[in-house]
Amino acid sequence: MPGIKIEKATPEKLRELDVDRWGVWECEVSRFDWEYDEKETCWLFEGQATVTTEGGEKVQFGEGDIVVFPKGLKCTWDVNKPVRKRFHFG
């Protein structure tokens, strides 16, 4: 399974992805397990989190990052600073 991919958002990339049409998700500081039934692409416009995969890989990301989670990923989210993100499945 491919890993989590992160890139810095640029205005051009955000327009290309059409993030204004994506849903918005918010989460306070917390910890929870999650499994991705589909690929998710998200853009964090606030906050910071660390995701730990089943294999023990820790990936940290935050404000200004575009993150792609592969289908089938099982992980634990640690929301370090309250997160607001736009997200798209598929």
C-alpha positions in Angstrom: 0.0 0.0 0.0 1.4 3.4 -0.9 2.0 5.7 2.1 0.6 9.1 3.1 1.7 11.9 0.7 2.1 15.5 1.8 2.8 18.6 -0.3 2.6 22.3 0.5 -0.4 24.0 -1.0 0.0 26.7 -3.5 -2.8 29.0 -4.8 -2.5 27.3 -8.2 -2.7 23.8 -6.8 -5.8 24.7 -4.7 -7.5 26.1 -7.8 -6.5 23.0 -9.8 -8.0 20.7 -7.1 -11.1 23.0 -6.8 -11.0 22.8 -3.0 -13.7 25.4 -2.6 -16.2 22.6 -3.6 -14.9 20.1 -1.0 -16.5 19.5 2.4 -15.2 21.0 5.6 -14.2 18.9 8.7 -13.3 20.3 12.1 -11.8 18.5 15.1 -10.7 19.6 18.5 -7.5 18.3 20.2 -8.2 14.5 20.5 -7.0 11.0 19.6 -8.9 8.5 17.6 -8.5 5.4 15.3 -9.5 5.7 11.7 -9.6 3.5 8.6 -9.9 4.9 5.1 -12.4 3.0 2.9 -11.5 5.3 0.0 -8.6 7.5 -0.9 -8.9 10.9 0.8 -7.3 14.2 -0.3 -7.4 17.0 2.2 -6.1 20.5 2.6 -5.5 21.7 6.2 -6.2 25.4 6.6 -5.9 25.4 10.4 -4.3 23.1 13.0 -1.8 20.3 13.2 -2.0 16.6 13.6 0.2 13.5 13.7 -1.0 10.2 12.1 0.5 6.9 13.1 0.0 4.0 10.7 -0.5 0.4 11.7 3.1 -0.2 10.7 4.3 2.5 13.2 5.1 5.3 10.6 4.4 8.7 12.1 3.5 11.5 9.7 3.0 15.1 11.0 1.2 17.7 8.9 -0.4 21.1 9.5 -1.7 24.3 8.2 -1.0 24.8 4.5 -0.5 21.1 3.8 -2.3 19.0 1.2 -2.4 15.4 2.4 -3.4 12.2 0.5 -4.4 9.2 2.6 -4.5 5.9 0.6 -7.5 3.6 0.5 -7.2 0.9 3.1 -5.0 2.8 5.5 -5.6 2.1 9.2 -4.1 4.6 11.5 -4.4 6.6 14.7 -4.9 10.4 14.6 -3.4 12.6 17.2 -4.9 16.1 16.7 -2.3 18.4 18.4 -3.9 21.7 17.5 -7.6 22.1 16.5 -7.9 21.1 12.8 -10.1 22.6 10.1 -9.7 21.0 6.7 -11.3 20.7 3.3 -11.6 17.1 2.2 -12.5 15.0 -0.9 -12.9 11.2 -1.2 -12.1 9.2 -4.3 
